[in-house]
Amino acid sequence: MHALTVQPGRHGSLNVRQLPDPSPSGQELLVRALSVGVCGTDREIVDGAYGWAPPGRDRLVLGHESLGRVEHAPPGSGFSAGDLVAGVVRRPDPVPCGACAHGEIDMCRNGRYSERGIKELDGYGAQLWCVEPEYAVKLQPHLQTVGVLMEPASVVAKAWEQVERVGGRSWFEPQRVLVTGAGPIGLLAALLGAQRGLDVHVLDRVDSGPKPLLVRGLGAAYHTGDAEKVIEEVCPDIIIEATGANALVLASLTGTASYGVVCLTGVSPAGRRIGVDAGSINREIVLQNDAVVGSVNANQHHFRQAADALAAADRNWLERLITRRVPLAHAAEAFEDQPDDVKVVIDMRD
């Protein structure tokens, strides 16, 4: 089989290699890959800035946004040959910490977790892969062309769950949500907001291309321009921040209506400093009973929520979210930015 591999920590090491076909253990599923998605984490690994190879090896099979079809499933696994599946990314730490011991692997407290295609475990960027049934999630058959969105949708499903849990500390009946950033995470966050019947607003820098059309296709409002002005005009009950841009993060912290919830999902680059009035930020959050929560990764429960959200979505809208498909033989092209990229996917089929 062919696999997309990289040497973590070494820029320019990305290549497609011939590897032996995997042999599933008695309890594993054998899955033939259909596609893998490319995200910022993958780009950081390819650039040599992130990632860990499996112990004792210098190369990692890339790919944590997966979609495949089951070729073999052991009896009693709950899966059958032909099922469309995605693989969960994270695995619990071996200790385990309290969170991992309770199945909340996305909340690992000691950092000893591992992740397929990122940290110490080969990813799903191979034409065949194995996965334990408890870390596989089934998708509806009609999602074959778009089911690769499962992993980013699971991250968004967790973010929404966090918002609702935090808001549920008291009476909570939000009407408006502002999503900052119209990348895949932001657009999927807007989708799940629309599915909740909220008045959805999306703020992004670009004023042309596919992003405004995708937002309007949800019946949502698309905004560009000065972030603080947009936030003030919308006065959202919820902000889901999906850029990690320092100015947007700071504007979001005090941008909600009273008793609002801000969920930070974008990872900010380190070392970029800007001056802030910390006292005013603190005063606003305290006096308005606001809450700020960070959210990253997902567990099996969130993957199942994502599968339900994708099944309920307009498939044509989901297909438009995937703006570029690259064959495995030309996988390097998937890591080259193009102006109208939203979601780039690598086709793993021959």
Disulfide bonds with the S-S distance in Angstrom:
none
